[in-house]
C-alpha cells in the first residue's frame, strides 16, 4: 500500500459476474470512484474484448471502504460502470532524402 496519507483500502466485487464479497479484489486509492474506474480498466482489458468501453455492458459493482480509525469495513456502496472509447492519433513529419 502506498505511504500517501489519503490512500485507503477498498474491497470491490461484481455480483452480476457471480462474485460475492469473498471474491472481492482489494484495491488502494484515495476514493471509491477511482477504485471503480481502476477495476473497470483492469476487468475490461482482461479479456481484450473491451465490453464496457464498447457499451455492451455496464456492470454494477459493490465497494466497501476500510475505516482506518476503527479497523472495520464500512457499509458497501453500489456503483454502475460505463466507459467510452477515445480515439488518439499522432503525426510525425516525414522528411525527404
N, CA, C and O of each residue as an XYZ file, in Angstrom:
388
protein
N       0.843     -1.171      0.000
C       0.000      0.000      0.000
C       0.889      1.234      0.000
O       1.962      1.246      0.603
N       0.430      2.254     -0.677
C       1.187      3.494     -0.757
C       1.274      4.159      0.606
O       0.390      3.997      1.446
N       2.349      4.907      0.816
C       2.518      5.612      2.069
C       1.797      6.944      2.105
O       1.878      7.657      3.105
N       1.096      7.297      1.043
C       0.375      8.564      0.991
C      -0.739      8.556      2.028
O      -1.467      7.569      2.136
N      -0.888      9.639      2.797
C      -1.880      9.652      3.884
C      -3.333      9.537      3.424
O      -4.195      9.158      4.218
N      -3.624      9.855      2.157
C      -5.002      9.760      1.658
C      -5.354      8.385      1.098
O      -6.504      8.151      0.728
N      -4.386      7.474      1.030
C      -4.632      6.154      0.470
C      -5.454      5.314      1.447
O      -5.147      5.218      2.635
N      -6.509      4.713      0.900
C      -7.408      3.873      1.697
C      -7.512      2.495      1.047
O      -7.181      2.327     -0.127
N      -7.967      1.528      1.806
C      -8.203      0.176      1.301
C      -9.667      0.035      0.923
O     -10.553      0.514      1.630
N      -9.912     -0.633     -0.210
C     -11.275     -0.880     -0.672
C     -11.414     -2.325     -1.117
O     -10.473     -2.920     -1.643
N     -12.594     -2.883     -0.901
C     -12.985     -4.168     -1.488
C     -13.909     -3.845     -2.644
O     -14.748     -2.953     -2.523
N     -13.779     -4.547     -3.765
C     -14.682     -4.346     -4.896
C     -15.006     -5.691     -5.529
O     -14.118     -6.516     -5.745
N     -16.292     -5.906     -5.825
C     -16.726     -7.142     -6.458
C     -17.965     -6.871     -7.291
O     -18.653     -5.867     -7.102
N     -18.242     -7.795     -8.230
C     -19.343     -7.620     -9.174
C     -20.327     -8.784     -9.054
O     -20.075     -9.863     -9.589
N     -21.438     -8.573     -8.359
C     -22.445     -9.637     -8.223
C     -22.980    -10.142     -9.566
O     -23.328    -11.317     -9.687
N     -23.049     -9.265    -10.576
C     -23.548     -9.670    -11.901
C     -22.666    -10.740    -12.533
O     -23.121    -11.494    -13.392
N     -21.419    -10.806    -12.114
C     -20.486    -11.809    -12.631
C     -20.414    -13.010    -11.691
O     -19.523    -13.850    -11.809
N     -21.358    -13.082    -10.761
C     -21.402    -14.193     -9.817
C     -20.455    -14.046     -8.641
O     -20.262    -14.994     -7.880
N     -19.859    -12.867     -8.481
C     -18.907    -12.652     -7.397
C     -19.625    -12.281     -6.102
O     -20.683    -11.651     -6.115
N     -19.034    -12.681     -5.002
C     -19.514    -12.292     -3.683
C     -18.405    -11.480     -3.013
O     -17.313    -11.334     -3.561
N     -18.690    -10.968     -1.853
C     -17.670    -10.211     -1.126
C     -16.425    -11.064     -0.883
O     -15.316    -10.535     -0.815
N     -16.600    -12.360     -0.753
C     -15.464    -13.259     -0.573
C     -14.544    -13.319     -1.789
O     -13.386    -13.719     -1.674
N     -15.060    -12.922     -2.955
C     -14.275    -12.904     -4.193
C     -13.660    -11.531     -4.460
O     -12.956    -11.349     -5.453
N     -13.918    -10.578     -3.591
C     -13.545     -9.183     -3.844
C     -12.051     -8.985     -4.047
O     -11.220     -9.664     -3.444
N     -11.739     -8.025     -4.924
C     -10.363     -7.559     -5.092
C     -10.121     -6.506     -4.022
O     -11.039     -5.777     -3.648
N      -8.908     -6.423     -3.532
C      -8.523     -5.354     -2.618
C      -7.714     -4.355     -3.437
O      -6.680     -4.695     -4.012
N      -8.201     -3.118     -3.481
C      -7.508     -2.058     -4.208
C      -7.261     -0.894     -3.264
O      -7.943     -0.740     -2.251
N      -6.286     -0.087     -3.607
C      -5.905      1.049     -2.772
C      -6.018      2.334     -3.574
O      -5.507      2.426     -4.690
N      -6.683      3.320     -3.004
C      -6.869      4.596     -3.668
C      -7.305      5.625     -2.640
O      -7.455      5.319     -1.457
N      -7.507      6.852     -3.108
C      -7.968      7.905     -2.201
C      -9.487      7.979     -2.132
O     -10.031      8.527     -1.174
N     -10.194      7.431     -3.147
C     -11.658      7.482     -3.103
C     -12.264      6.318     -3.894
O     -11.597      5.730     -4.745
N     -13.522      5.989     -3.612
C     -14.145      4.821     -4.239
C     -14.345      4.966     -5.747
O     -14.271      3.971     -6.468
N     -14.596      6.166     -6.235
C     -14.788      6.353     -7.674
C     -13.537      5.926     -8.445
O     -13.629      5.269     -9.482
N     -12.377      6.307     -7.931
C     -11.129      5.918     -8.581
C     -10.934      4.401     -8.541
O     -10.401      3.816     -9.484
N     -11.361      3.777     -7.461
C     -11.267      2.318     -7.341
C     -12.148      1.649     -8.394
O     -11.725      0.692     -9.043
N     -13.359      2.145     -8.564
C     -14.270      1.569     -9.557
C     -13.686      1.733    -10.963
O     -13.745      0.802    -11.766
N     -13.134      2.888    -11.263
C     -12.536      3.122    -12.574
C     -11.322      2.219    -12.806
O     -11.137      1.702    -13.907
N     -10.505      2.031    -11.784
C      -9.350      1.131    -11.896
C      -9.823     -0.304    -12.122
O      -9.269     -1.019    -12.958
N     -10.849     -0.725    -11.374
C     -11.414     -2.067    -11.544
C     -11.933     -2.235    -12.972
O     -11.688     -3.260    -13.606
N     -12.652     -1.228    -13.478
C     -13.230     -1.308    -14.821
C     -12.136     -1.455    -15.881
O     -12.257     -2.264    -16.801
N     -11.076     -0.670    -15.744
C      -9.984     -0.752    -16.717
C      -9.339     -2.137    -16.679
O      -9.087     -2.732    -17.727
N      -9.078     -2.642    -15.501
C      -8.483     -3.970    -15.359
C      -9.403     -5.045    -15.932
O      -8.966     -5.902    -16.701
N     -10.677     -4.993    -15.553
C     -11.646     -6.003    -15.972
C     -11.887     -5.956    -17.474
O     -11.972     -6.998    -18.124
N     -11.995     -4.751    -18.028
C     -12.309     -4.598    -19.448
C     -11.158     -5.055    -20.336
O     -11.393     -5.563    -21.432
N      -9.934     -4.885    -19.890
C      -8.785     -5.284    -20.710
C      -8.378     -6.738    -20.484
O      -7.614     -7.300    -21.268
N      -8.883     -7.340    -19.424
C      -8.507     -8.711    -19.082
C      -8.811     -9.686    -20.216
O      -7.983    -10.539    -20.535
N      -9.978     -9.573    -20.822
C     -10.355    -10.478    -21.902
C     -10.114     -9.892    -23.279
O     -10.380    -10.552    -24.283
N      -9.618     -8.669    -23.347
C      -9.332     -7.960    -24.600
C     -10.571     -7.748    -25.463
O     -10.451     -7.476    -26.658
N     -11.756     -7.869    -24.875
C     -12.989     -7.633    -25.638
C     -13.526     -6.220    -25.417
O     -14.332     -5.736    -26.212
N     -13.100     -5.571    -24.374
C     -13.494     -4.188    -24.079
C     -15.008     -3.990    -24.121
O     -15.502     -3.066    -24.768
N     -15.732     -4.852    -23.437
C     -17.194     -4.780    -23.478
C     -17.751     -3.550    -22.765
O     -18.826     -3.068    -23.121
N     -17.041     -3.037    -21.770
C     -17.514     -1.835    -21.077
C     -17.315     -0.623    -21.984
O     -18.239      0.169    -22.168
N     -16.127     -0.472    -22.549
C     -15.841      0.648    -23.450
C     -16.737      0.592    -24.684
O     -17.159      1.632    -25.189
N     -17.026     -0.599    -25.168
C     -17.866     -0.753    -26.359
C     -19.343     -0.501    -26.067
O     -20.154     -0.449    -26.991
N     -19.695     -0.346    -24.805
C     -21.093     -0.110    -24.449
C     -21.940     -1.362    -24.442
O     -23.167     -1.275    -24.391
N     -21.312     -2.529    -24.491
C     -22.050     -3.790    -24.492
C     -22.510     -4.182    -23.096
O     -23.443     -4.971    -22.944
N     -21.856     -3.630    -22.071
C     -22.274     -3.892    -20.695
C     -21.935     -2.694    -19.819
O     -20.980     -1.961    -20.079
N     -22.726     -2.515    -18.794
C     -22.496     -1.503    -17.757
C     -22.677     -2.191    -16.418
O     -23.734     -2.082    -15.796
N     -21.645     -2.903    -15.972
C     -21.788     -3.688    -14.748
C     -22.021     -2.827    -13.509
O     -21.605     -1.670    -13.440
N     -22.688     -3.418    -12.552
C     -22.897     -2.789    -11.254
C     -21.987     -3.501    -10.269
O     -21.999     -4.729    -10.179
N     -21.197     -2.731     -9.532
C     -20.246     -3.304     -8.587
C     -20.531     -2.815     -7.173
O     -21.175     -1.787     -6.965
N     -20.042     -3.568     -6.228
C     -20.154     -3.226     -4.814
C     -18.771     -2.819     -4.322
O     -17.769     -3.442     -4.673
N     -18.724     -1.764     -3.501
C     -17.454     -1.265     -2.975
C     -17.582     -1.053     -1.468
O     -18.554     -0.470     -0.989
N     -16.588     -1.536     -0.736
C     -16.521     -1.285      0.713
C     -15.186     -0.646      1.040
O     -14.136     -1.102      0.587
N     -15.237      0.409      1.828
C     -14.029      1.116      2.259
C     -13.677      0.695      3.674
O     -14.549      0.517      4.524
N     -12.400      0.541      3.905
C     -11.936      0.206      5.258
C     -11.786      1.487      6.071
O     -11.116      2.431      5.652
N     -12.417      1.503      7.231
C     -12.287      2.627      8.156
C     -10.978      2.441      8.907
O     -10.867      1.574      9.773
N      -9.987      3.259      8.570
C      -8.664      3.093      9.187
C      -8.693      3.355     10.685
O      -7.963      2.717     11.444
N      -9.525      4.279     11.107
C      -9.584      4.610     12.529
C     -10.112      3.471     13.384
O      -9.607      3.214     14.477
N     -11.142      2.785     12.871
C     -11.767      1.702     13.630
C     -11.300      0.327     13.183
O     -11.517     -0.661     13.884
N     -10.657      0.256     12.017
C     -10.179     -1.029     11.517
C     -11.276     -1.956     11.040
O     -11.086     -3.172     11.008
N     -12.428     -1.405     10.668
C     -13.543     -2.211     10.175
C     -13.923     -1.737      8.776
O     -13.565     -0.637      8.355
N     -14.655     -2.590      8.070
C     -15.123     -2.240      6.728
C     -16.450     -1.505      6.836
O     -17.349     -1.946      7.553
N     -16.578     -0.392      6.129
C     -17.823      0.376      6.100
C     -18.858     -0.346      5.249
O     -18.542     -1.316      4.560
N     -20.094      0.134      5.302
C     -21.176     -0.452      4.521
C     -20.862     -0.327      3.030
O     -20.306      0.678      2.588
N     -21.219     -1.343      2.268
C     -20.958     -1.354      0.825
C     -21.793     -0.295      0.112
O     -22.939     -0.031      0.476
N     -21.196      0.300     -0.904
C     -21.906      1.231     -1.782
C     -21.999      0.588     -3.162
O     -21.206     -0.289     -3.505
N     -22.967      1.031     -3.941
C     -23.237      0.444     -5.255
C     -22.841      1.445     -6.334
O     -23.173      2.627     -6.251
N     -22.120      0.955     -7.357
C     -21.635      1.799     -8.445
C     -21.956      1.154     -9.787
O     -21.767     -0.050     -9.961
N     -22.442      1.953    -10.738
C     -22.656      1.483    -12.107
C     -21.470      1.945    -12.945
O     -21.065      3.105    -12.880
N     -20.921      1.028    -13.728
C     -19.715      1.303    -14.501
C     -20.059      1.484    -15.976
O     -20.828      0.708    -16.543
N     -19.490      2.502    -16.582
C     -19.611      2.683    -18.029
C     -18.271      3.185    -18.546
O     -17.394      3.556    -17.766
N     -18.123      3.195    -19.842
C     -16.862      3.640    -20.429
C     -17.101      4.208    -21.809
O     -18.207      4.146    -22.346
N     -16.055      4.756    -22.367
C     -16.129      5.269    -23.728
C     -14.756      5.159    -24.359
O     -13.729      5.220    -23.684
N     -14.768      5.000    -25.640
C     -13.524      4.898    -26.386
C     -13.157      6.283    -26.901
O     -13.986      6.984    -27.481
N     -11.919      6.660    -26.683
C     -11.455      7.964    -27.143
C     -10.328      7.737    -28.137
O      -9.244      7.297    -27.753
N     -10.574      8.036    -29.427
C      -9.503      7.858    -30.413
C      -8.340      8.801    -30.117
O      -8.531      9.938    -29.687
N      -7.152      8.306    -30.355
C      -5.962      9.126    -30.182
C      -5.091      8.943    -31.406
O      -4.816      7.816    -31.818
N      -4.663     10.034    -31.981
C      -3.866      9.996    -33.198
C      -2.569     10.763    -32.982
O      -2.500     11.674    -32.157
N      -1.553     10.384    -33.728
C      -0.290     11.106    -33.681
C       0.156     11.382    -35.121
O      -0.267     10.701    -36.056
N       0.995     12.365    -35.277
C       1.536     12.695    -36.597
C       3.017     12.985    -36.456
O       3.471     13.526    -35.448
N       3.746     12.620    -37.469
C       5.180     12.883    -37.491
C       5.568     13.264    -38.910
O       5.253     12.558    -39.868
N       6.240     14.366    -39.025
C       6.673     14.832    -40.349
C       7.664     13.835    -40.951
O       8.570     13.347    -40.275
N       7.472     13.552    -42.213
C       8.391     12.696    -42.952
C       9.226     13.591    -43.845
O       8.699     14.258    -44.735
N      10.489     13.604    -43.616
C      11.388     14.468    -44.388
C      11.978     13.665    -45.547
O      12.379     12.511    -45.396
N      12.014     14.314    -46.700
C      12.561     13.652    -47.904
C      14.073     13.562    -47.823
O      14.725     14.302    -47.087
N      14.609     12.634    -48.601
C      16.065     12.441    -48.648
C      16.746     13.507    -49.437
O      17.970     13.488    -49.573
